[in-house]
Amino acid sequence: MSDTSAQTHWPQEQCFRSFKHCLPVCRESVYGEFFDAFREDIKVKRESAAIKNLKTIFDATFELASKGGFDAMSLRDLSQTTGISMGGLYNYIRSKDKLAQMVNDFLSQRLAPLAYSLNLESGSPRQRLATRLRIYIYMGSLFRPWYRFVYMESKSMARQQRDQAKQFDLVDTAKLKELIEEGVHAGEMQCNNTELTASALLALIQDWYLKSWKYKQNDTSTDDYANFLVSLTDKLLANNDQHTGDQSGYNAHSGKNNL
């Protein structure tokens, strides 16, 4: 889905377009990735047919959950919405709990790691924090229904899925906290409470994919929000005793501060 020249732009060119070119999966190919992750559990072995039906099943799941909640949704509702028989559904999912588990597992163990591997180890803690914040926002744009489902519907899932969703949140907070602490140690940042700061940043990230209607209404693009979040973080964590030439808080295209 990407050409070599486009791949070389990330992370030097930190924008949504460059990220999409570099990421090895997209909205169109995500169900092929899903099939590969769960091919041992899925009874339908013809890949093209399986991928087509997986897209139908999960698109309907996300839609039904967003309207009435996952707890209220039954597999019969899913069958009626998709036009796939109950027997046909069981070729892909054994139960509602299994469906929820598959979403959780796929997001936390397959999809997110693909993206976070692009948060390269080179660069200062400040630069790597900016890159990671952008990755969160870009992934939230590309795979909003997946992230929204895990966040909003975990309360109605089995305990294992609830705990897994909480762990996903805790891991993200810990990663942000670690980068902030590195920045403080390096003298690039000032922060009195790294745990609360990381949690607050994660809340701003989650707001992007949970309240997309609000940002769409205000014509806020993915890059607009990512640039704002990075600039806000730079201001929040600025070490006023140190002046650096790093431009990570600026729009890569306009050169203007987006705060």
N, C-alpha and C positions, 0 to 999 in steps of 0.2 A: 504493500500500500504506500510505500514511501521510496523516494529515490535517494541515492547516496549524497548528493549535494544538499538536499533538504536536511538530512540527518545531521550534517556537520554544523548546522546553525544552532542547535541546542547543545549546551545551555547558554552559549554566547548571546544568541538572540532569544531573549526570554519573552516570548509571546505565545498566544494560544495556537496560532497557525504552525509555528515551528515545533511546538510540543506535539501536536497531532501528527505531524510528519514523522516524528521520531518514535512515537509510541507504537509498539508492534501490534496493537489491536485497536479497533475503532468500533463505532456503533454498528456498522454493517457486519463486521467479522466477529463480534463478541460471542455470538451463539455457536460459531465454529470452535472458539476457544472453550466455551462451556461444554460442548459435546466431547471435546478432547479430555477435559478434566473429569467427566463423569461417564465415560464410555463403558466402564465396567458395570455401572448401575442401570444404564439405559438399554432396554431390550431391543429397540430398533437399531439395527446395525448399518443400514444404508444411510450414509452420512448426509447426503443432500436432503432426504426426506426428514431425517431426524432434526436437522438444523432448522428447517422450515417450520416444523411443528413446535420446536422449543421456543422459537421466536413468538409464535402464536400464543403458546401457553403462558409465557412469562410477561408478554405485553398485556395480556388479559388479567393476569394476577396483579400486576402493578396498578392497572386501571381500576379493578374491583376493590383493591385494598385502599386506594386513594379516595374512593367514593363512599364506601361503607365500612371500611376497616377489615383487616385480615381475619380477625376473630369471627366476624359475621359471615365471612365468605365460606362457602362449602365447595367441595369438589364437584358437586352437581351443578352449582352456579358456574363454575369454571368450564364444565362440559358444555353447558348451554351457550355460554358466551363464545367459546372457541369453535363450537360445532364438532368437537372431537368427542367420541363416545367415552363413557366411563372406562371401558376396557382399554381404549386407546390411550387415555391418560395414564393408566397404570403401567403402560409400557415405558413411561418416562418418570413418573413419581409414584411412590408407594402410598403416600399419605400427605396430609397438609403439613404435618411436622417435618416430614422428609423434604417437602418443597421448601419450607423456610430454612431448613438446615443447608440445603444446596445453595440457596442465595447467600447465606452467611459465609459458608465455606468458600464459595467462588470469589466473593468480594475480598475476603480477608487473606485467603491463601493463594489466590491466582491473579486476580485483577490488580489489586493494590500493589503487591510486590513488583509487578511489571513496571508500574509507574515509578515507584520509589527507587528502583534501581537506576533511574535516570537522574537522581539527586547525587551527582558525582561527588567523590571525596575531595577533589581538588578545590582550591579556593578557601577564603577565610570563613570562619563560622558565620559571619554576617551575610556573606554571599550565599552560603549553603542554606541558611535559614530562609533567605529570600526565595531561593530556588524551590525549597520544599513547600513554602506557602503557596507559590504559584502552582505547583503540582497538585496540591489539594483542591484549589479552585478549578483548575482545568479538568481534573478528573470528575469533580462535582458537576461540571457542565456536560461532559461527554456521557456520563453514566448516572445522571441525576435520579432516575427511577430506582436503581439498585441501592444507592446510598440512602435515599429517602425511605425506602422500604425497610431497610435494616434499622434505621433510627426510629421511625414512627411506629413500626409494627412489632418491635421486640417485646413490648409489654404484654402482648397477647400470645407470644410463642411459648413453647415448652421451656422449662428452666435451663436446659442445656443451651438453647439458642439465645435466651435472655443473657445468660452469663457470657456467651461468646460475643454478643453485641457490645456488652459492657467492656469486655477485654479489648475489643477493637478500639474503643474510645480511649481506654487507658494507655494503650500502646502508642496511639497518635499523640496524646498529651506528653508521654514520656519522651518521645522523639523530639518534640519541640522544646521541652524543658532541657534536654541534653544539649541541644544546639545553643540555647540561650546561655547555659552555664559555661559552655566552651567560649562563647563570646565574652562573657564577664571575666573569665580566667585570662583570656588573651588581651584584656583591656579595651576591647572594641565596644562593649556594651556596659550599661549600668542597670541593675535590676535588684530590687530588695526582696522580691518573692517570685522565684522562677516558676514554682508550681502554679500559682494563681495566674501569672502572666500567660503561661502556656495554655491553661484552661480557657482563659478569656480569648486568646487567639483562635483556639479550636471552635469556640462558640461562634465567632465571626465567620469562620469557614463553613460551619454547618448552616448558618443563616442563609448562605448563598444558595444552597441546593434545597433547603426546606421552604424558603419563601421566594421562589423564583418569580412568582406573579408580581411581587412588589418591584423587583429590579427590572422586569420586562416592562412594567407600567412606566417606569422612569427612564426607559431606554438605556439602562446600564449594561454595557457589554461585558463579556467575560474578562477581557483585558482591562477594562475600566476598573472592575472590582479587584482584580489581582494587583494592579498598579496601586490602587488606593490602600489595600491591605499591607503591601510591602512598605509604602511610604509611612503609613501610620505606625507600623512596627519600628521602622527606623527612628521615628520621632520618639516613640515610647521608650526605646532602649538606648537612645543616644547617650554616648559618653561625652559630655560637654568639655571634658579636659583634653580630648583627643580629636584632632581634625584629620580626617582621611579623605582620600580622593575617590573612594569607592562610590559609584553612581547607582548602586543597587536599588535605591529608593526613587529612581527617576524613570520616566517613560522612555523606553529604548528608542522609540521612534521620534518623539517630539523634543526630548531633552528637558521637559518641564516636570516639576514636582507635582505629583497627583494628589497630595493631601488636601 
